[in-house]
Amino acid sequence: MTPPNYFNIHNNKFKCFPVVEPSLSFISTPTPTQCTRFNFRTFRWMQTMIFAIEEINRHGKLLPNITLGYKIYDSCSTPHQALKAAMELMGSENGSVAEGEMQGKGSCRGTVPAAVIGDGGSTQSLVVARFLGIFHVPQVDALVQLVKHFGWTWVGVIAGDDAYGRGGANIFADEVRKLGACVALHEIIPKNRAQTAISSIVSKIRSSGARVILVFAVEQDAAALFDEALRDGLTGIQWLASEAWSTASVLSTPKKYHRILQGSMGFAIRGAHIPGLQDFLLRLHPTSPDTFEDPFLIPFWEEFFQCSLGVQAQDQEHNTGGKPLCSGAEELGSVANIYSDVSQLRISYNVYKAVYAIAHALKAMRSCEKGKGPFPLQACPDTDNIQPWQLLHYIKLVKYLNSFGDEIKFDENGDPAAMYDLINWQLRPDGEIEFVTIGKFDETIAVGKQKLQIQEQNIVWNGNKTNVPLSVCSSICPPGTRKAIRPNFPICCHDCVVCTAGEISNQTDAIECSRCLPEFWSNAERTACVPKQVEFLSFSDTMGITLMAISLIGSFCTCVVVFILSYYRTTPIVRANNSELSFLLLFSLTLCFLCSLTFIGRPSEWSCMLRHTAFGITFVLCISCILGKTIVVLMAFKATLPGNNVMRWFGPAQQKAIITFCTLVQVTTDSLCTLSS
């Protein structure tokens, strides 16, 4: 049998201890970083990695004759410690074991690690990711789709002052703006969590009018914000959680937060039940032979049971802190703790999948046929001296269905497909917060289908409400109005302006109003065009009868005068008054009287155009005749001196020319107006 090969899978820097940073004077060598307290949640993640590695080694089907090993570094929840550990990992060829490092039994020394899992914190992970050349925040896509789904256009963003918070919040804000929504406020929670600064953030939330606020921060920063919100009495906000605190027990367990966080919503890593994990977690005991080789076991046990074992682990300072001695009868299963709680295995499941993904990549690497390899000259990797960049190539090609039915694969950049559960914080009758899965986001779904799936009927919103909260800068403009952008405000802020008469809008948030057709008019609500109500002067109306009577009487009287002048047309008086001009004047007067009849009765398109034209022409003809006669009389009085020949310029021919010219001007004007209409 081929001797077993040992390969180091390094879970770099599970942050088991929060940290106390020393003050830096920059004039002397700083003291080493002091880790304080024990993080049971991240310790569970670390144990899950060990469980997965031992499971693969024990079964032997995936990697026969291969034993996987590991090293564990503690980042103490600080970016610089995480970066330091990553640099040690990349340069640990001398096989030295760093302080605060745990190494698996049988692990090979003298090799550069080929895979890194971690960190336990997002900010530390981003620092390491940049150092190793990778960076992606897939949960932002899911959050943006959530905002789009519920139509929120006025959203606030609060970020932690770290790479995770700032980076994720900036990407979210940019993507939200691309959707046409607006960011009501974008604030940063300072790392010192000064109350004055956080109080200012809460005041801005209140004054912004935004009802939906995304908090893209780690749970400690989020807790500082919510503490201030409680002090300030801020309520009625629908909080959106980033993955870092969407299932954080430090926020869901204290009852003081229930009033403001009930109904909160956020995306969490897809969870699963891992058979055998709980028994593996409960196996730890300080009497085990490996106790002194494990630098985390003794601090874990003492913190878990708040007692002292009176011993210290390898390379660890021991400080009892006044704790009583442990009795030796303590059992992990007897105490309810987040370490042994396997009801919400989300990040633990991610760690589990990461280990198996690396194992599948190793299997594919060992299956490479000589002469058909993916590297230059079709070479295969040296499985006895695996390089990280070679393993990365095979990790990108990993694609398999795990025992839980989830498809594990990576894109061309080596990023896993984003798969999240949408979690709703619902208050149970016993007063405890329950994380209810109300949907999921799956980036692996085929193009054209909804990646975000939500069961809206199962959602309970903030304030125990069932209706979707409205978060907009301006209220929706109802039909009959249009949006008018407010100067010096974001595009989401607008006023609703009523459409002018003759224009309508039949949809909400209309950009502009539509003008009705000429034969239609807008209704009172400005939502529809209705046929114009035709109002006209009827022959049966009193006014119509009166006008008709005056018109006929005037026409009849004019005709009588015409008959009289015609009868006496040979007399000197009639002949002296230019009988032709007199008859033309009487004719135009008759037409003027008769034209008034065209204004009575139901109008038509032609009657509306012609009645004004006809009346205008006949009236100008009448006035022209009077003008011609007036000029002749005026000149006659001025031509009293002998030898004055001015009257020869105002004879019958000139009078006809004046009338014709004036009438033609009116005819031309009316014709142009008719054609243009």
C-alpha positions in Angstrom: 0.0 0.0 0.0 1.2 3.4 -0.9 2.2 5.3 2.3 -0.3 8.0 3.2 0.3 11.5 2.0 -0.3 14.3 4.5 -1.8 17.6 3.3 -2.3 20.7 5.4 -5.8 22.3 5.2 -5.4 25.5 7.3 -8.4 27.0 8.9 -6.7 30.3 9.4 -7.7 32.3 12.4 -11.0 31.2 13.9 -11.4 34.1 16.3 -12.0 32.3 19.5 -11.1 35.4 21.6 -12.1 39.0 21.2 -9.1 41.3 21.7 -7.8 44.1 23.8 -5.7 46.4 21.7 -2.6 47.9 23.5 -2.1 51.6 23.2 0.5 52.5 20.6 3.1 55.2 21.4 5.1 54.6 18.2 8.4 55.1 20.1 8.8 51.6 21.5 8.0 48.0 20.5 4.3 47.4 21.2 3.3 44.8 23.7 1.7 41.6 22.2 -2.1 41.7 21.6 -4.1 40.3 24.5 -7.1 38.2 23.6 -10.0 38.4 26.1 -13.1 36.2 26.5 -14.0 33.1 24.5 -16.2 33.0 21.5 -18.2 29.8 21.6 -19.8 30.3 18.2 -16.5 30.5 16.3 -15.1 27.6 18.4 -18.0 25.5 17.1 -17.1 26.5 13.5 -13.5 25.3 14.2 -14.7 22.0 15.6 -17.0 21.6 12.6 -13.9 21.8 10.3 -12.1 19.2 12.4 -15.2 17.0 12.3 -15.4 17.2 8.5 -11.7 16.5 8.1 -11.9 13.5 10.4 -15.0 12.3 8.7 -13.3 12.3 5.3 -10.2 10.6 6.7 -12.3 8.0 8.5 -14.5 7.0 5.5 -11.7 7.0 3.0 -14.0 6.8 0.0 -13.4 10.3 -1.2 -9.6 10.3 -0.8 -8.4 6.8 -0.3 -4.8 6.5 1.1 -4.9 10.2 1.8 -5.0 11.8 5.3 -5.9 15.4 5.6 -4.4 17.6 8.2 -4.9 21.1 9.5 -3.5 24.1 11.4 -5.6 26.5 13.3 -4.7 30.1 14.0 -6.5 32.5 16.3 -7.0 36.0 14.9 -8.4 37.4 18.1 -11.0 39.1 16.0 -8.6 41.7 14.6 -7.7 42.3 11.0 -3.9 42.7 11.6 -3.8 39.4 13.5 -5.6 37.7 10.7 -3.2 39.2 8.1 -0.2 38.1 10.3 -1.6 34.6 10.4 -2.1 34.5 6.7 1.4 35.6 6.1 2.7 33.0 8.5 0.6 30.4 6.6 2.1 31.4 3.3 5.6 31.3 4.6 5.5 28.5 7.1 7.9 26.2 5.2 10.2 25.8 8.2 7.5 24.0 10.0 7.4 26.2 13.1 4.3 26.3 15.1 3.2 29.9 15.9 1.8 31.0 19.2 -1.9 30.4 19.5 -1.8 27.8 16.7 -3.3 24.3 16.8 -2.0 21.6 14.6 -3.7 18.4 13.8 -2.2 15.0 14.6 0.0 13.7 11.8 0.0 16.9 9.9 3.0 17.4 7.5 5.6 19.9 8.4 7.8 21.7 5.9 5.1 22.4 3.3 3.3 25.6 2.2 -0.5 25.2 2.9 -2.6 24.9 -0.2 -6.0 26.0 1.1 -7.3 28.5 3.6 -10.7 28.4 5.3 -11.9 31.4 7.2 -11.7 33.8 8.9 -14.5 33.5 11.4 -15.2 37.2 11.0 -16.1 39.1 7.8 -13.7 42.0 8.1 -10.8 39.6 8.8 -11.9 37.4 5.9 -11.8 40.5 3.6 -8.3 41.4 4.7 -7.1 37.9 4.0 -9.0 37.7 0.8 -7.3 40.8 -0.5 -4.0 39.4 0.6 -4.7 36.2 -1.3 -6.3 38.0 -4.2 -10.0 37.3 -3.9 -12.9 39.6 -2.9 -16.6 39.3 -3.4 -19.8 40.2 -1.4 -22.5 38.0 -2.9 -25.1 38.8 -0.3 -25.4 42.3 -1.6 -27.1 41.0 -4.7 -29.7 39.3 -2.6 -30.4 42.4 -0.5 -30.8 44.6 -3.6 -33.3 42.1 -5.0 -35.2 42.2 -1.7 -35.5 46.0 -1.9 -36.6 45.8 -5.5 -39.2 43.1 -4.8 -41.0 45.2 -2.2 -40.7 48.4 -4.1 -38.8 50.3 -1.4 -37.3 53.5 -3.0 -36.2 55.4 0.0 -33.8 53.2 2.0 -31.2 54.0 4.7 -27.8 52.3 5.0 -25.9 52.0 8.3 -22.4 50.4 8.0 -19.8 49.3 10.4 -16.4 51.1 10.3 -14.6 48.1 8.8 -13.9 46.5 5.5 -17.0 44.3 5.7 -19.4 47.2 6.6 -18.0 49.9 4.3 -17.4 47.6 1.4 -20.8 45.9 1.5 -22.7 49.1 2.2 -21.0 51.0 -0.7 -21.8 48.2 -3.2 -25.4 48.0 -1.9 -25.9 51.8 -2.3 -24.5 51.8 -5.8 -26.7 48.8 -6.9 -29.8 50.3 -5.3 -29.3 53.6 -7.2 -29.0 51.6 -10.5 -32.6 50.4 -9.8 -33.8 53.9 -9.6 -34.2 53.9 -5.8 -32.5 56.4 -3.5 -30.4 56.1 -0.4 -32.0 58.2 2.3 -28.9 58.2 4.5 -25.5 56.5 4.6 -23.9 56.5 8.0 -20.9 54.7 9.6 -20.9 53.3 13.1 -17.5 54.3 14.6 -15.4 51.5 16.0 -15.2 53.3 19.4 -19.0 53.3 19.4 -19.2 56.7 20.9 -22.7 57.4 22.1 -22.7 61.0 20.7 -21.9 59.7 17.2 -24.4 56.8 17.3 -27.1 59.2 18.8 -26.5 61.4 15.8 -27.1 58.4 13.5 -30.4 57.6 15.2 -31.5 61.3 14.9 -30.7 61.2 11.1 -32.7 58.0 10.8 -35.7 59.7 12.4 -35.5 62.8 10.3 -34.9 61.0 7.0 -38.4 59.6 6.9 -37.0 56.2 5.7 -39.0 53.3 7.1 -36.5 50.6 5.9 -32.9 50.6 7.2 -30.2 48.2 6.2 -27.6 47.6 8.9 -24.5 46.2 7.2 -22.3 45.6 10.2 -21.1 42.9 12.6 -23.3 42.0 15.6 -21.3 44.1 18.1 -21.7 47.3 16.0 -25.4 46.5 15.4 -26.0 46.1 19.1 -24.5 49.5 19.8 -26.9 51.0 17.3 -29.9 49.3 18.7 -29.0 50.2 22.2 -29.1 53.8 21.2 -32.3 53.3 19.3 -33.9 52.0 22.5 -32.6 54.9 24.5 -34.0 57.4 21.9 -37.3 55.6 21.6 -36.9 55.0 17.8 -39.7 52.6 16.7 -41.5 51.7 13.5 -38.4 50.9 11.5 -38.2 47.8 9.3 -34.6 46.6 9.9 -32.8 44.7 7.2 -29.9 42.5 8.5 -26.7 41.7 6.7 -25.6 38.1 7.1 -23.2 39.0 10.0 -26.1 39.5 12.4 -29.2 38.0 10.7 -29.2 35.1 13.1 -27.1 36.5 15.9 -28.2 35.3 19.3 -26.6 38.2 21.0 -29.4 40.3 19.5 -32.2 37.9 19.4 -31.9 36.5 22.9 -32.1 39.7 25.1 -35.8 40.7 25.4 -34.9 44.4 25.4 -34.3 44.2 21.7 -37.6 42.4 20.9 -39.7 45.5 20.6 -37.6 47.1 17.9 -36.2 44.0 16.1 -39.3 41.9 16.0 -40.1 41.6 12.3 -36.6 42.2 11.1 -35.5 40.5 8.0 -32.2 39.4 6.5 -30.3 36.8 4.6 -28.5 34.0 6.3 -26.3 31.3 4.9 -28.2 28.2 3.9 -28.4 25.9 6.9 -28.5 22.1 7.3 -28.5 19.4 10.0 -25.1 17.7 10.1 -25.5 14.1 11.5 -23.0 13.3 14.2 -21.8 16.8 14.7 -23.5 17.4 18.1 -21.9 14.2 19.6 -18.6 15.4 18.2 -18.9 18.8 19.8 -19.8 17.2 23.2 -16.8 14.8 23.1 -14.4 17.5 24.5 -13.2 17.0 28.0 -10.1 18.2 29.9 -9.2 14.6 30.9 -8.5 13.7 27.2 -4.9 12.8 26.4 -4.6 15.8 23.9 -5.6 18.4 26.5 -2.2 20.0 26.8 -1.6 20.0 23.0 -4.8 21.9 22.3 -4.3 25.5 23.3 -8.1 26.2 23.1 -9.6 23.4 25.2 -8.7 24.6 28.8 -9.8 28.2 28.1 -12.9 26.9 26.5 -13.8 24.6 29.4 -13.1 27.3 32.1 -15.2 29.9 30.2 -18.0 27.4 29.5 -18.4 26.4 33.2 -17.0 29.5 34.8 -14.5 27.5 36.8 -10.8 27.0 36.9 -8.9 23.8 36.1 -5.8 25.0 37.8 -3.6 24.1 34.7 -2.5 25.9 31.6 -2.3 24.8 28.0 0.8 24.8 25.9 2.0 28.3 25.1 -0.9 29.9 27.0 -0.9 32.1 30.0 -3.2 31.0 32.8 -5.3 33.3 34.8 -8.0 31.9 37.0 -9.6 35.4 37.5 -10.9 34.3 40.9 -13.0 31.4 39.5 -13.7 28.4 41.7 -12.0 25.1 40.9 -13.9 22.8 38.5 -15.4 19.7 40.2 -14.6 17.3 37.4 -18.3 16.3 37.1 -19.1 19.0 34.5 -20.7 17.8 31.2 -21.1 19.9 28.1 -24.5 18.5 27.4 -25.9 19.7 30.7 -25.6 23.4 29.9 -27.5 25.2 27.1 -24.9 27.1 25.1 -24.5 28.4 21.6 -21.5 26.0 21.2 -23.6 22.9 21.5 -26.7 24.4 19.8 -27.0 22.7 16.4 -30.4 24.1 15.5 -29.0 26.9 13.3 -26.0 25.3 11.5 -25.4 27.9 8.9 -21.8 29.1 9.0 -20.9 25.7 10.4 -22.5 24.2 7.3 -20.4 26.5 5.1 -17.3 25.3 6.8 -18.3 21.7 6.4 -19.0 22.3 2.6 -15.6 24.1 2.3 -13.7 21.2 3.6 -15.5 18.8 1.3 -15.0 21.1 -1.7 -11.2 21.0 -1.1 -11.4 17.3 -0.8 -13.2 17.0 -4.1 -10.6 19.3 -5.7 -7.8 17.0 -4.3 -9.6 14.0 -5.8 -9.8 15.6 -9.2 -6.2 16.6 -9.0 -5.1 13.1 -8.2 -7.2 11.8 -11.1 -5.2 13.8 -13.7 -3.9 11.7 -16.5 -0.3 12.3 -17.6 -0.1 14.2 -20.8 -3.7 15.5 -20.4 -3.1 17.9 -17.6 -4.5 21.5 -17.5 -1.1 23.2 -17.0 1.6 24.1 -19.5 2.8 21.3 -21.7 -0.4 19.4 -20.6 1.4 18.7 -17.3 -0.3 17.3 -14.2 0.4 18.6 -10.7 2.9 16.9 -8.5 0.5 15.4 -5.9 3.5 15.0 -3.5 4.2 18.7 -3.6 0.9 20.5 -4.3 1.0 24.2 -5.0 -1.9 26.5 -3.9 -2.4 27.9 -7.4 -2.7 24.4 -8.8 -5.4 23.4 -6.2 -7.2 26.7 -6.9 -7.6 25.6 -10.5 -9.3 22.4 -9.5 -11.4 24.1 -6.8 -12.9 26.4 -9.6 -13.9 23.2 -11.4 -15.6 21.5 -8.4 -19.2 20.6 -9.0 -21.0 18.0 -7.1 -24.2 17.3 -5.2 -23.6 16.8 -1.5 -25.4 14.4 0.9 -27.9 17.2 1.8 -29.0 17.7 -1.8 -27.2 21.1 -2.3 -25.2 21.6 -5.5 -21.7 22.8 -4.7 -19.9 24.7 -7.5 -17.8 27.7 -8.2 -17.7 30.4 -10.9 -14.8 31.4 -13.1 -13.5 33.6 -10.3 -13.6 30.8 -7.7 -16.6 32.3 -5.9 -19.3 29.9 -4.7 -22.8 30.4 -5.9 -24.7 32.7 -3.5 -27.4 30.6 -1.7 -29.1 32.3 1.2 -32.2 31.7 3.3 -34.4 34.8 3.9 -35.0 35.0 7.7 -37.8 36.7 9.4 -37.5 37.5 13.2 -40.9 36.4 14.6 -41.9 36.6 18.2 -43.2 33.3 19.6 -46.1 33.2 22.2 -43.5 32.4 24.9 -41.8 35.7 24.2 -38.7 34.3 22.4 -37.5 35.3 18.9 -37.8 32.6 16.3 -35.9 32.7 13.0 -38.5 31.7 10.4 -37.3 31.0 6.9 -39.7 32.8 4.6 -37.8 32.6 1.3 -34.5 31.9 -0.4 -32.0 33.4 -2.8 -30.4 31.0 -5.2 -27.9 32.3 -7.7 -27.7 28.9 -9.4 -31.3 29.1 -10.8 -31.4 29.3 -14.5 -31.5 32.6 -16.3 -35.0 34.0 -16.8 -36.3 32.6 -13.5 -36.7 34.4 -10.2 -33.6 33.9 -8.1 -35.4 35.4 -5.1 -38.4 33.4 -3.9 -40.5 34.8 -1.0 -43.6 33.4 0.8 -45.1 36.8 1.6 -48.0 35.2 3.4 -45.6 34.0 6.1 -44.0 37.4 6.8 -44.6 39.3 10.0 -43.3 42.9 9.7 -42.1 45.2 12.4 -44.9 46.0 14.9 -46.5 42.6 14.3 -48.1 43.9 11.0 -48.9 41.9 7.9 -48.9 44.7 5.4 -45.7 45.5 3.5 -44.2 48.7 5.0 -44.0 51.7 2.7 -40.6 53.4 2.5 -40.6 56.3 0.0 -39.4 59.8 0.0 -42.7 61.1 -1.5 -46.1 59.4 -1.5 -47.2 57.7 -4.7 -48.8 60.1 -7.1 -52.4 58.9 -7.8 -54.0 58.9 -11.3 -54.9 62.4 -12.4 -51.5 63.8 -11.3 -47.9 63.7 -12.5 -44.6 63.7 -10.7 -42.7 67.0 -10.5 -39.1 66.6 -9.3 -38.2 68.8 -6.3 -35.2 71.0 -7.0 -32.0 70.0 -5.1 -33.6 66.8 -3.9 -32.9 63.1 -4.9 -34.8 61.8 -7.9 -37.1 59.8 -5.5 -38.4 63.0 -3.9 -41.2 64.7 -5.9 -44.4 66.6 -5.6 -47.7 65.5 -7.2 -49.1 68.1 -9.6 -52.7 67.9 -10.9 -53.0 67.6 -14.6 -54.2 70.7 -16.4 -57.7 70.9 -18.0 -57.7 68.8 -21.2 -54.9 66.5 -20.0 -55.1 63.2 -18.0 -53.0 60.5 -16.4 -54.5 57.1 -15.8 -51.6 55.4 -13.9 -49.8 56.0 -10.6 -46.5 57.9 -10.6 -47.0 59.2 -14.1 -44.1 61.2 -15.4 -46.3 63.4 -17.6 -50.0 64.0 -18.5 -51.4 63.0 -21.8 -53.5 65.5 -23.8 -57.0 64.5 -24.9 -58.1 64.4 -28.5 -59.8 67.6 -29.8 -63.3 66.1 -29.5 -62.6 64.9 -26.0 -62.1 66.7 -22.6 -60.7 65.5 -19.3 -63.1 64.5 -16.5 -63.1 66.2 -13.2 -60.6 63.7 -11.7 -58.2 64.1 -14.7 -58.1 60.3 -15.1 -60.0 59.8 -18.4 -60.9 61.7 -21.6 -64.7 62.0 -22.1 -66.5 63.3 -25.2 -67.0 67.0 -25.0 -70.5 68.1 -24.0 -71.9 69.9 -27.0 -73.7 73.1 -26.0 -75.4 75.1 -28.7 -78.2 77.7 -29.2 -81.3 75.8 -30.2 -84.1 77.2 -32.4 -86.4 76.3 -29.5 -84.5 78.3 -26.9 -85.8 81.8 -26.0 -82.5 83.4 -27.1 -82.6 81.4 -30.3 -86.1 82.5 -31.1 -85.2 86.1 -30.3 -82.1 86.1 -32.4 -83.9 84.4 -35.3 -86.7 86.9 -35.1 -84.3 89.9 -35.2 -82.4 88.3 -38.1 -85.5 87.7 -40.2 -87.0 91.1 -39.4 -83.7 92.9 -40.2 -83.4 90.9 -43.4 -87.0 91.7 -44.3 -86.6 95.4 -43.6 -83.4 95.5 -45.7 -85.2 93.8 -48.6 -88.0 96.4 -48.4 -85.5 99.2 -48.7 -83.9 97.4 -51.6 -87.3 97.2 -53.3 -88.0 100.9 -52.7 -84.6 101.9 -54.1 -85.1 99.7 -57.0 -88.5 101.3 -57.7 -87.0 104.8 -57.6 -83.6 103.9 -59.1 -84.1 106.5 -62.0 -84.7 109.4 -59.7 -81.9 112.0 -59.3 -81.6 111.3 -55.5 -80.9 107.6 -56.0 -78.6 108.2 -58.9 -76.7 110.8 -57.0 -76.0 108.3 -54.2 -74.3 105.8 -56.5 -77.1 103.3 -56.7 -74.8 100.4 -57.4 -72.9 101.0 -54.1 -76.2 101.4 -52.3 -77.6 98.1 -53.6 -74.3 96.4 -52.7 -74.5 97.8 -49.1 -78.1 96.6 -48.7 -77.1 93.2 -50.1 -74.3 92.9 -47.5 -76.6 94.0 -44.7 -79.1 91.3 -45.7 -76.3 88.7 -45.6 -75.1 90.0 -42.2 -78.6 89.5 -40.8 -79.0 86.0 -42.3 -75.5 84.9 -41.1 -76.7 85.1 -37.5 -78.9 82.1 -38.3 -75.9 79.9 -38.8 -75.1 80.4 -35.1 -78.3 78.7 -34.1 -78.8 74.9 -34.1 -76.4 71.9 -33.6 -73.0 72.8 -34.9 -71.0 70.7 -37.3 -67.4 70.8 -38.3 -68.2 72.7 -41.5 -70.7 75.0 -39.9 -68.2 76.0 -37.2 -65.6 77.0 -39.8 -67.9 78.7 -42.3 -70.2 80.7 -40.1 -67.3 82.8 -38.8 -65.8 83.1 -42.3 -69.2 84.1 -43.9 -70.0 86.6 -41.2 -66.5 88.2 -41.4 -66.6 88.6 -45.2 -70.2 90.0 -45.3 -69.5 92.3 -42.4 -66.3 93.6 -44.1 -68.2 94.1 -47.3 -70.8 96.1 -45.5 -68.2 98.3 -43.8 -66.3 98.7 -47.1 -69.4 100.0 -48.8 -70.0 102.5 -45.9 -66.3 103.5 -46.1 -66.6 104.1 -49.8 -69.7 106.3 -49.5 -68.2 108.2 -46.5 -65.0 109.0 -48.4 -67.0 110.3 -51.4 -69.2 112.6 -49.2 -66.1 113.9 -47.4 -64.3 114.7 -50.7 -67.4 116.3 -52.0 -67.4 118.9 -49.2 -63.7 119.6 -49.7 -64.0 120.0 -53.5 -66.1 123.3 -53.4 -63.5 125.6 -55.1 -63.6 126.0 -58.8 -61.0 124.0 -60.6 -60.5 121.5 -57.8 -60.4 118.1 -59.6 -60.1 115.9 -56.5 -63.4 114.2 -57.1 -62.0 112.6 -60.2 -59.9 110.3 -57.9 -63.0 109.1 -56.1 -65.3 108.2 -58.9 -67.4 105.0 -59.1 -64.4 102.9 -60.3 -62.3 104.0 -57.4 -65.1 103.3 -54.9 -65.4 99.8 -56.3 -61.6 99.3 -56.0 -61.7 100.3 -52.3 -64.5 97.8 -51.6 -62.8 95.0 -53.5 -59.4 95.5 -51.8 -60.8 95.6 -48.3 -63.0 92.6 -48.9 -60.1 90.6 -50.5 -58.0 91.3 -47.4 -60.7 89.7 -45.2 -61.2 86.8 -47.6 -57.5 86.0 -47.6 -57.2 86.2 -43.8 -60.2 83.9 -43.3 -59.0 81.4 -45.9 -55.6 81.1 -44.2 -57.2 80.6 -40.8 -59.5 77.9 -42.2 -56.7 76.0 -43.9 -54.5 76.1 -40.8 -57.2 74.8 -38.6 
